[in-house]
Amino acid sequence: MKLKLFFWLLLIGNVVVFGLQRGYFGATASERHEPQRLTQQLRPEALAILPPNSEKLVPAARAANPDAVAAAATAGAPAAAPELAAATPTSTPAAPASAATPANAAAPAAKPEPPQQQAGAKVETVACTEVGNFTAPDAKRFSAQLASLNLGNKIQLKTLQDVTSNMVYIAPQDGKDGAERRLAELKRLGIKDFYVIPDTFPNPALRWGISLGIFKTEDAAKAYVGQLIGQGLRSARIIARRSGAGKQAFQLRDMTPANRSALENIKRGFPEQEIRSCEVG
């Protein structure tokens, strides 16, 4: 009796399992427990099953794969339908940009401004710029045009003295006593051309120095210094002698690139002049 009951229970269980697998009892367990798959479909109402030889699919499929379409038409095989359907997927309208971007999305970071455009950026300046060897009339005209730069006290007028000669000399040391020691050394070295600069000389920095010669050009003075070194005298120096009446130059301080560009424009009206750097005094 127990064996018959066990047999019938086993038979009924097999029938129930078979029916569940075939779907005779409704949705399968996987379909009942995975409803999210159904909610992820895109426009299911737009899907349609078309026959393999549908006119809606043939033009697009022929453009994508003409050989496959020709082979399918010749063989008349319905297996070509999936390829044709895949060649023309259902188009979906593009989502608007506002929908694709979350409302709370951070705005793109602004690009940093170039250094020259940032507020408070430091502007490079030129410490000292000197212009020209102007005569008095040209200096007056140039000064009038410089007024447009509004540099105020950054402009200084400098008087240049013309170099008339170059003197080879020995710098003074210890006054008259030092000059006498130098004279003894010169005589010992066989140097006979010299002149003791008196204490009444206008330039106090040269008083009791010893002049060894006056030369018109600097090159000639340098050549003589080389000759003196060959004789054993290594303390000789060269100083330029300038005339009292000279020309004028303009020194401009702390110029910005914009000021320098404006200066070059003004200088074009004075082609014989030059722009050069100078030392800050």
NORPEMO-V233190 format. One record per residue. RES is the residue in three letters. OMEGA is omega in degrees with one decimal (NA if undefined). Layout:
RES,OMEGA ; RES,OMEGA
This chain:
MET,-179.9 ; LYS,-179.8 ; LEU,178.7 ; LYS,179.8 ; LEU,179.7 ; PHE,179.6 ; PHE,-177.5 ; TRP,177.1 ; LEU,178.9 ; LEU,179.7 ; LEU,-179.1 ; ILE,179.0 ; GLY,178.1 ; ASN,179.0 ; VAL,-178.5 ; VAL,179.1 ; VAL,179.2 ; PHE,-179.7 ; GLY,177.5 ; LEU,179.8 ; GLN,-179.9 ; ARG,179.8 ; GLY,-179.8 ; TYR,-176.3 ; PHE,178.6 ; GLY,-175.7 ; ALA,178.1 ; THR,-177.4 ; ALA,-179.8 ; SER,179.3 ; GLU,-179.2 ; ARG,-175.6 ; HIS,179.6 ; GLU,179.6 ; PRO,-178.6 ; GLN,178.4 ; ARG,179.3 ; LEU,-178.0 ; THR,-178.2 ; GLN,179.8 ; GLN,178.8 ; LEU,177.1 ; ARG,179.6 ; PRO,-178.6 ; GLU,-179.4 ; ALA,-179.3 ; LEU,178.7 ; ALA,177.6 ; ILE,-178.1 ; LEU,177.2 ; PRO,-176.7 ; PRO,-176.1 ; ASN,-178.2 ; SER,179.6 ; GLU,179.6 ; LYS,-176.3 ; LEU,-172.6 ; VAL,-178.2 ; PRO,-178.6 ; ALA,179.6 ; ALA,179.3 ; ARG,178.3 ; ALA,-178.1 ; ALA,-176.6 ; ASN,-175.8 ; PRO,-179.0 ; ASP,-179.7 ; ALA,179.9 ; VAL,179.5 ; ALA,179.6 ; ALA,179.7 ; ALA,179.5 ; ALA,-179.7 ; THR,-176.9 ; ALA,-178.4 ; GLY,-175.7 ; ALA,178.1 ; PRO,-178.3 ; ALA,179.9 ; ALA,-176.4 ; ALA,178.4 ; PRO,179.6 ; GLU,180.0 ; LEU,179.8 ; ALA,179.4 ; ALA,-178.3 ; ALA,-178.6 ; THR,178.9 ; PRO,179.7 ; THR,-178.2 ; SER,177.2 ; THR,-179.6 ; PRO,-179.9 ; ALA,179.4 ; ALA,178.2 ; PRO,-176.2 ; ALA,-178.8 ; SER,179.0 ; ALA,-178.4 ; ALA,-178.3 ; THR,179.0 ; PRO,-177.6 ; ALA,-178.0 ; ASN,-179.3 ; ALA,-178.4 ; ALA,178.3 ; ALA,179.4 ; PRO,-178.2 ; ALA,179.4 ; ALA,179.6 ; LYS,178.7 ; PRO,179.6 ; GLU,175.0 ; PRO,-177.0 ; PRO,-176.5 ; GLN,-178.2 ; GLN,-178.2 ; GLN,179.9 ; ALA,178.7 ; GLY,-179.5 ; ALA,-177.9 ; LYS,179.6 ; VAL,179.7 ; GLU,179.6 ; THR,176.3 ; VAL,-172.6 ; ALA,-175.3 ; CYS,176.8 ; THR,-178.3 ; GLU,-177.8 ; VAL,160.3 ; GLY,169.0 ; ASN,-169.9 ; PHE,164.7 ; THR,-176.5 ; ALA,179.3 ; PRO,179.6 ; ASP,178.8 ; ALA,179.0 ; LYS,179.0 ; ARG,-179.4 ; PHE,179.2 ; SER,179.3 ; ALA,179.7 ; GLN,177.3 ; LEU,-178.4 ; ALA,-179.3 ; SER,179.5 ; LEU,178.5 ; ASN,179.9 ; LEU,175.7 ; GLY,-176.8 ; ASN,175.9 ; LYS,178.5 ; ILE,177.1 ; GLN,177.7 ; LEU,-177.2 ; LYS,178.1 ; THR,179.4 ; LEU,177.6 ; GLN,-179.6 ; ASP,176.2 ; VAL,-179.5 ; THR,-179.7 ; SER,179.8 ; ASN,-177.3 ; MET,171.7 ; VAL,-173.4 ; TYR,172.2 ; ILE,-175.7 ; ALA,-179.2 ; PRO,177.9 ; GLN,178.9 ; ASP,171.7 ; GLY,-175.8 ; LYS,179.3 ; ASP,178.3 ; GLY,178.8 ; ALA,178.8 ; GLU,177.3 ; ARG,179.0 ; ARG,180.0 ; LEU,178.7 ; ALA,179.2 ; GLU,-179.8 ; LEU,179.2 ; LYS,179.2 ; ARG,-179.3 ; LEU,179.1 ; GLY,179.2 ; ILE,-173.1 ; LYS,-177.2 ; ASP,179.1 ; PHE,-179.1 ; TYR,178.5 ; VAL,-178.8 ; ILE,-174.0 ; PRO,-178.9 ; ASP,175.4 ; THR,-177.7 ; PHE,-176.3 ; PRO,-179.7 ; ASN,-176.1 ; PRO,-178.8 ; ALA,-178.4 ; LEU,-176.4 ; ARG,-176.3 ; TRP,167.9 ; GLY,-178.1 ; ILE,176.5 ; SER,-179.6 ; LEU,178.2 ; GLY,178.3 ; ILE,-176.7 ; PHE,-175.8 ; LYS,-178.2 ; THR,178.6 ; GLU,179.3 ; ASP,178.7 ; ALA,178.0 ; ALA,178.6 ; LYS,179.1 ; ALA,-179.7 ; TYR,176.3 ; VAL,176.8 ; GLY,178.0 ; GLN,179.1 ; LEU,177.3 ; ILE,177.4 ; GLY,178.6 ; GLN,176.9 ; GLY,179.5 ; LEU,-176.3 ; ARG,-177.0 ; SER,-178.5 ; ALA,179.9 ; ARG,179.6 ; ILE,174.6 ; ILE,-179.7 ; ALA,176.1 ; ARG,-173.3 ; ARG,177.9 ; SER,-178.9 ; GLY,-178.1 ; ALA,-178.4 ; GLY,-179.8 ; LYS,-174.1 ; GLN,176.8 ; ALA,179.0 ; PHE,175.3 ; GLN,-177.6 ; LEU,-174.3 ; ARG,172.9 ; ASP,-179.3 ; MET,174.4 ; THR,175.5 ; PRO,178.4 ; ALA,177.4 ; ASN,-179.5 ; ARG,178.0 ; SER,178.3 ; ALA,178.1 ; LEU,179.1 ; GLU,176.6 ; ASN,178.5 ; ILE,-176.9 ; LYS,178.1 ; ARG,176.5 ; GLY,178.8 ; PHE,-172.1 ; PRO,-178.2 ; GLU,-178.5 ; GLN,179.8 ; GLU,175.2 ; ILE,-178.2 ; ARG,176.2 ; SER,179.6 ; CYS,-179.3 ; GLU,178.0 ; VAL,-177.9 ; GLY,NA
